[in-house]
Structures are given as structure tokens and as C-alpha cells.
Amino acid sequence: MKFKIKKAQPKPIKKTTLNRFLRKRMIIYVLPNVFFNFIIAYASFNELGYTHFFEGTQCLARLTLPMAIFLPVVLTIDIIKRVTDAASQNAIEFTVDDQLNLKKLMTKLSILHGLITGSLVLISLLFAQYILSEFYKLDAAAMAVLVGVLAGLLSVLFTYLPIMKLKRHLYRQPQISAETNN
């Protein structure tokens, strides 16, 4: 006996423009990412007196590097999927090119975004440690705020950056006026 698995239909989306759709998604991404990354960073620094860049169990790199790698990957895949679903439902004014290999584009962009962002954050942390002495102690509360702000910036950036690449494969739908129907 073979079981057939039905593909889940995406939730219907209200008709809107691409810019409004992206703005709404950006707000949905930014608020929880800032809040949860701040709370996780604040709670993970057991001793709120100080922290280091790379040393010890409560170091800054332990929180920022995984976030800087995985947040762009997840956001890139999610926003491309949501925009293509909206285009297939005619909820936005664009349609996706039929020749586009969507899974290949999502995989390539998400890996590239994760590696580049992770590398930039690692280089920034190494540079900051080089500039400051290795015995410099960082304020844990300020570093938790910094992690939250970084999560917010990454959320904004990776809401719009994947769509800039996807726009090469998006085409405006022809407008059908009421006069042509008569």
C-alpha cells in the first residue's frame, strides 16, 4: 500500500506590493530577533561583571558567531520562499521566471550569506581583540545589547538582500484593464 503525501498549500496572502510585503516581513523578523538574541546573550553571561572576546565560557564569540552564520541562512531561505509563494498566488505584482531553479538559488545564496557574514563578524572580533589588550574585560550588559543590535541589523539586511538577487528573475505581471475585457 502506497501513501500519497499531499503537498501543503501555502496560506493565502492578501494582495499587496512587494515593498509593503517586505516591510511587513522585516518587522516580523526584526522584533523577535532583537528581543530573543538580547535575552539569550544577557542570560548566558552568568557573571554580569565582565566577559571576553574569545576566552572562557562566557565569551562574546560564542554567541555572535553562530548567530552571524545561521541567522542569514534561515532568513535568506525564508524570505525567498515567502516572496515566491506570494508571487505564485498573485499577491504581489511580480511573477517568478519559470526557468529559475529556486532550490539551487536558495541554497547558494543562503550558504554564501552565512559564510560571508560569519567571516565578517569573526574578523571584526579578532580586530577588536587585537586593538584592545587581551586582558580587557567587556561589560556583559553592553555586549548583550550589541548582540541584539547585530541581530536586528542582520534581520533588516537579509530581508532585502536576497530579494535584490531574486529580482533578476521576477517579472511584472501585465495589467488587465476593464476596457480590454469588454
Disulfide bonds with the S-S distance in Angstrom:
none
